[in-house]
Amino acid sequence: MNFTVAGTGSALPKKVITNDDLSKIVDTDDEWIKKRTGISSRHILSDETITDIAFMAADAAIADSKIDVADLDLIIVSTVSSDYLTPSLACIIQGHIGATCPAFDISAACTGFIYALDIAKNYFQSGNAKNILIVSADAMSRIVDWTHRSTCVLFGDGAGAVVLSKGSDLLAIKLTSESNLDIISIPHVTGNSPFSELKKDLSYIKMDGRETYKFAFAAICKNTNDVAQLAGIDVNDIDYFITHQANIRIIEAAQQRMNVPIEKFLNNIDSAGNTSSATIPILLDQENKKGTFKPGDILVLNSFGAGLTTGAAIIRWSKTTN
């Protein structure tokens, strides 16, 4: 016994920034960005906060699930860019929806949603939960250097959410981590201590694009094969691949290596960019709302991020379209 997906939700800031908009502030253009990333536009916070966006995603997932908030047993939020260091975004969401259950945040970078699924699985298996809300929300626009064209063009802001209920639709899950500060990192806010003698790095994402590509491509291929083996299925039995939306070239390279039809690899990177751990639940919700998934479909969720962390899960879709 583990879980089934009872509801999905997502939200994106209202402000849309196109590649042409970015060309006015950094040395780039639409063709350069599209060719290297597959991104045409992204949503960026303006007069909203990431808390506001997380609220909307949580509300939508709860409404889709038709579960009363009083019946939630746990709230897990994955984020690296909450509005507050404390209280946790999960606790803030708890107050917004009127729940009374425990709530906490986790930090696993872009793999945070898969890590949250694994935590939820263990709560269900131990008998300590019947319904769990997971929200993944990140404001990457706060932590990119908007003068650095190789990173600022990649990221957007947004939130995705799922409500999980007790079930048996998780077929396999795998997490990994490998300590590495060189490929992807974001220095913490250093404060203004008069006693500190350390160099104060700005809190912007630092990424080695070439090494990130190699790491991500290898992780998608290996983890997909590994979870398929754990689930006792062939990779060709997977109906849809929902992969972290970091770069369309990574997705295309993985698709070619695994030799499965590109139509099985769902993506929204063109209009949303990389929203960190929110990418998978946002895409999951968008496709759920479109009616893409049918009961019995097999989905693989696959992500990678700073840490270095990776995670993959295979679930059977049993939710019917509301």
Secondary structure, DSSP 8 states (H G I E B T S, - for coil): -EEEEEEEEEE--SEEEEHHHHTTTSS--HHHHHHHH--SEEEE-SSS-HHHHHHHHHHHHHHHHT--GGG--EEEEE-S--S-SSS-HHHHHHHHHT--S-EEEE--GGGHHHHHHHHHHHHHHTTS-SEEEEEEEEEGGGSS-TT-HHHHTTB-EEEEEEEEEEES-EEEEEEEEEEESSSEE--------TT--S----S--EE-HHHHHHHHHHHHHHHHHHHHHHHT--GGG--EEEE--S-HHHHHHHHHHHT--GGGEE--HHHH-B-GGGHHHHHHHHHHHHT---TT-EEEEEEEETEEEEEEEEEE------
